[in-house]
Amino acid sequence: MKIKSTIILSFFIVALLGSVGGVGYYYINSVSVTNDAVFNHLESLAQSRADHIQTFLEGHEQTTAVFSESTTFKEALENPENNLIILKANKRAESIISAQNEILKISIIDKTGKVIVSSDGSSLDTNKMETLEVLSNEGVFIKNAHISKGFGVICMDYGLPIFDDERNLIGGIIIDLNLEDLNEILVDKTGIGASGETYLINSELYPITPLLFVEYAEFEWKVDTSNSNHCFENHDPLNHNKARIFEGYRGKTVLGTHIYIPEMNWCLLAEVDDSEALGPQRRIFLKVSITIILIIVILVTLVGLHVGRVIEKKTGKGKK
């Protein structure tokens, strides 16, 4: 083999191996940095929405506490046989619902467990003694997310005891709360991309807020993924899993994270398709890497060609 050919081949091999090694390191590190940035963004977004949910829950618990101190409701419990006072209490309940659309129904229970005030009249005279016992023993009653039979929407119930001025238990209040506001928080697409979604599931892995890719999934479509299972493996309030890549509920590869919400035994899941979150940047890095390799190999090979010619010329071995 001619000296020139040997030199060109040597330069080519060195350029190829060196560029592949160096550019490969660049590619791996660039992808890693991008992954970390996307992971951190998704974790921040999930935490932000979990904070909104926490505010939502605390706000309505405080609202229920305010209504439990209502003089009108206390008068109704202290005078259950007075129709005018009961009518006034019902009007008060109706006015609250008119002012706060997220409240579906208000019920007032007397100390025997009987419902004496019902904003829509549907539960009047029914017995809620079991609920009242929970209120008297624990101070608060929360019926987790469920589909309301009367309203056909997903709701949850808050309950608190009602005391007279001497702090004697005289009854309780139950508020049926529409969870539509939670839906609005979670279906917001801001900052999560076309395929991204955040949603809540209960401890049985059923969604209680809408899924992006499955219509009418609430309490029907089980989200049995590594993300959902990991969330409920540990009920520690600080159980916040780092974002990672796994197979989502559609069978597609997604990037996701979760946050456990201990008050309700819910899990907030945040997920986005891997192809959308990381795919474009990977393709860019790959194109850049291949371009760099080609440029380096071509330039170094040309240098090798020049060096080979010079050496052949000086040694005179370029002639046959």
C-alpha positions in Angstrom: 0.0 0.0 0.0 1.2 3.5 -0.8 2.5 5.6 2.0 -0.1 8.3 1.1 -3.0 5.7 1.3 -1.7 4.4 4.6 -1.5 7.9 6.1 -5.0 8.9 4.8 -6.5 5.7 6.2 -4.7 6.3 9.5 -6.0 9.8 9.7 -9.5 8.7 8.8 -9.6 6.0 11.5 -8.2 8.3 14.1 -10.7 11.0 13.2 -13.6 8.6 13.1 -12.9 6.9 16.4 -11.9 10.2 18.1 -15.0 12.1 16.9 -17.4 9.3 17.7 -16.0 9.0 21.2 -15.9 12.8 21.8 -19.3 13.5 20.2 -20.8 10.5 21.8 -19.8 11.9 25.2 -21.4 15.3 24.1 -24.6 13.6 23.0 -25.0 11.6 26.2 -24.3 14.6 28.5 -26.6 16.9 26.4 -29.5 14.4 26.6 -28.9 14.0 30.3 -29.0 17.7 30.9 -32.1 18.1 28.8 -33.8 15.1 30.6 -33.0 16.7 34.0 -34.5 20.0 32.9 -37.7 18.4 31.6 -37.9 16.2 34.8 -37.5 19.2 37.0 -40.1 21.2 35.1 -42.6 18.3 35.4 -41.9 17.9 39.1 -42.4 21.6 39.7 -45.7 21.6 37.7 -47.0 18.6 39.7 -46.1 20.2 43.0 -47.8 23.4 42.0 -51.0 21.6 41.2 -50.8 19.6 44.3 -50.5 22.9 46.2 -53.7 24.1 44.5 -55.5 20.9 45.5 -54.4 21.4 49.1 -55.7 24.9 49.0 -58.9 23.7 47.6 -59.4 21.1 50.3 -58.4 23.4 53.1 -60.6 26.2 51.8 -63.8 24.1 51.7 -63.1 22.7 55.1 -62.8 26.2 56.5 -66.0 27.2 54.6 -67.8 24.3 56.2 -66.5 25.3 59.6 -67.9 28.9 59.0 -71.4 27.5 58.1 -71.3 25.2 61.2 -71.3 28.4 63.3 -74.3 29.9 61.5 -76.9 31.3 64.0 -79.7 30.4 61.6 -78.7 26.7 61.6 -78.2 26.6 65.3 -81.7 28.1 65.8 -83.2 25.4 63.6 -81.5 22.7 65.7 -82.7 24.2 68.9 -86.2 24.7 67.6 -86.9 21.7 65.3 -90.7 22.0 65.7 -90.8 25.6 64.6 -91.7 25.6 61.0 -90.8 29.3 60.4 -87.3 28.8 61.8 -86.9 25.6 59.8 -88.1 27.5 56.6 -85.6 30.3 57.4 -82.8 27.7 57.7 -83.7 26.2 54.4 -83.7 29.6 52.7 -80.3 30.2 54.2 -79.0 26.9 52.8 -80.5 27.8 49.4 -78.9 31.2 49.4 -75.5 29.8 50.2 -75.8 27.4 47.2 -76.8 30.2 44.9 -73.7 32.2 45.9 -71.3 29.2 45.7 -72.0 27.1 42.7 -69.5 24.4 43.8 -71.8 23.5 46.7 -74.5 21.0 45.6 -76.4 20.5 48.8 -76.5 21.4 52.5 -78.0 19.2 55.1 -78.5 19.9 58.8 -78.8 16.9 61.2 -80.3 17.1 64.6 -78.9 15.2 67.6 -81.0 12.2 66.9 -79.5 11.9 63.4 -82.5 13.1 61.6 -82.1 15.5 58.6 -84.2 18.6 59.5 -82.9 21.0 56.8 -82.1 20.0 53.2 -81.4 22.6 50.6 -83.1 20.5 47.9 -85.4 18.6 50.1 -84.1 15.3 48.9 -82.8 14.0 52.2 -85.4 15.5 54.6 -86.3 13.2 57.6 -83.7 10.6 56.6 -81.5 9.2 59.3 -77.8 10.1 59.4 -77.0 8.8 62.9 -73.9 7.0 61.8 -72.6 10.3 60.3 -73.4 12.2 63.4 -71.5 9.6 65.6 -68.5 10.2 63.4 -68.8 14.0 63.8 -69.2 13.7 67.6 -66.2 11.4 68.0 -63.8 12.8 65.4 -65.0 16.3 64.8 -65.0 16.0 61.1 -66.6 13.8 58.4 -65.3 13.5 54.9 -67.0 11.2 52.4 -64.4 10.6 49.7 -64.9 11.4 46.0 -67.9 9.5 44.6 -70.6 9.9 41.9 -73.6 11.6 43.4 -76.8 9.7 42.8 -78.9 12.8 43.0 -76.7 15.1 40.9 -74.9 12.7 38.6 -71.6 14.4 39.1 -68.4 13.5 41.1 -68.5 15.1 44.5 -67.3 14.7 48.1 -69.0 15.4 51.4 -67.7 17.5 54.2 -69.3 17.3 57.7 -68.7 19.1 61.0 -70.5 19.0 64.3 -72.6 22.0 65.5 -72.5 23.1 69.1 -74.7 25.5 71.1 -73.2 28.4 73.1 -72.3 26.0 75.9 -70.4 23.8 73.5 -73.0 21.0 73.8 -73.4 18.9 70.6 -76.8 19.7 69.0 -76.3 18.3 65.5 -74.1 18.6 62.5 -73.8 20.0 59.0 -73.0 18.1 55.8 -72.0 19.8 52.6 -72.0 18.0 49.2 -69.2 19.6 47.2 -68.9 19.4 43.4 -65.4 18.6 42.3 -65.6 20.4 39.0 -63.2 23.1 40.3 -60.6 20.3 40.8 -61.1 19.3 37.2 -60.3 22.8 36.0 -57.1 22.8 38.0 -55.9 19.5 36.6 -57.0 19.7 32.9 -55.1 23.0 32.5 -52.6 22.4 29.6 -50.3 25.3 30.6 -46.7 24.2 30.6 -47.3 20.5 30.0 -47.6 20.1 26.2 -50.2 18.6 23.9 -49.8 15.0 25.3 -49.3 16.1 28.9 -51.9 15.7 31.6 -52.3 15.8 35.4 -55.1 13.8 37.1 -56.1 12.4 40.4 -56.7 8.7 41.3 -58.1 7.2 44.4 -56.5 4.4 46.5 -58.2 1.8 44.2 -56.3 3.3 41.2 -59.5 4.7 39.6 -59.4 8.3 38.3 -61.6 10.9 40.0 -60.8 13.6 37.5 -60.8 13.3 33.7 -58.1 11.5 31.7 -56.9 13.1 28.5 -57.0 10.0 26.3 -59.9 8.0 27.8 -63.4 9.5 27.7 -65.6 9.1 30.9 -62.8 7.3 32.7 -63.8 8.4 36.2 -64.4 5.4 38.4 -64.3 3.2 35.3 -60.8 3.0 33.9 -58.2 1.6 36.2 -54.8 3.3 36.0 -52.6 0.4 37.0 -49.1 1.7 36.1 -45.7 1.7 37.9 -46.3 5.4 38.5 -49.6 4.9 40.3 -48.5 1.9 42.2 -45.3 3.5 43.4 -47.4 6.4 44.7 -49.4 4.2 47.0 -46.5 2.0 48.1 -45.7 4.4 50.9 -48.3 6.7 52.5 -45.7 9.0 53.8 -46.8 12.6 53.1 -43.3 13.3 51.8 -43.6 10.5 49.3 -42.8 12.5 46.1 -41.3 10.4 43.4 -38.7 11.8 41.0 -39.8 12.0 37.4 -38.9 8.9 35.4 -39.8 7.1 32.2 -42.2 4.2 32.2 -45.2 2.7 30.3 -48.4 4.8 30.8 -52.0 3.7 31.0 -52.2 3.7 27.2 -49.3 1.4 26.8 -47.1 4.2 25.5 -43.8 5.3 26.9 -44.3 8.4 29.1 -42.3 10.7 31.4 -44.1 11.0 34.7 -44.1 11.8 38.4 -46.5 11.6 41.3 -47.4 13.3 44.6 -49.3 11.6 47.4 -52.1 13.6 49.0 -52.6 12.1 52.5 -55.7 14.0 53.5 -57.8 12.2 51.0 -55.6 9.1 50.2 -55.4 10.4 46.6 -52.5 10.5 44.2 -51.7 13.3 41.8 -50.1 11.9 38.6 -48.4 14.1 36.0 -47.4 12.5 32.7 -46.3 13.5 29.2 -45.4 11.4 26.2 -41.7 10.7 26.1 -41.7 11.4 22.3 -43.0 14.9 22.9 -41.0 15.7 26.1 -37.6 14.4 25.1 -37.9 13.2 21.4 -37.3 16.6 19.6 -34.2 17.4 21.6 -32.8 14.0 21.2 -33.3 14.3 17.4 -31.6 17.7 17.4 -28.6 16.4 19.4 -28.3 13.4 17.1 -28.3 15.5 14.0 -25.7 17.9 15.5 -23.6 14.9 16.6 -23.6 13.3 13.2 -22.8 16.6 11.5 -19.9 17.2 13.8 -18.5 13.7 13.2 -18.8 14.1 9.4 -17.1 17.5 9.5 -14.2 16.2 11.7 -13.7 13.1 9.6 -13.7 15.0 6.4 -11.4 17.7 7.6 -8.9 15.3 9.2 -9.0 13.0 6.2 -8.2 16.0 4.0 -5.3 16.9 6.3 -4.1 13.2 6.0 -4.4 13.5 2.2 -2.2 16.6 2.2 0.3 15.1 4.6 0.5 11.9 2.6 1.2 13.9 -0.6 3.9 15.9 1.1 5.6 12.8 2.5 5.4 10.9 -0.8 6.9 13.9 -2.6 9.8 14.2 -0.2 10.5 10.4 -0.1 9.9 10.0 -3.8 7.8 6.9 -3.1 4.8 8.3 -4.8 6.1 7.1 -8.2 5.8 3.6 -9.4 
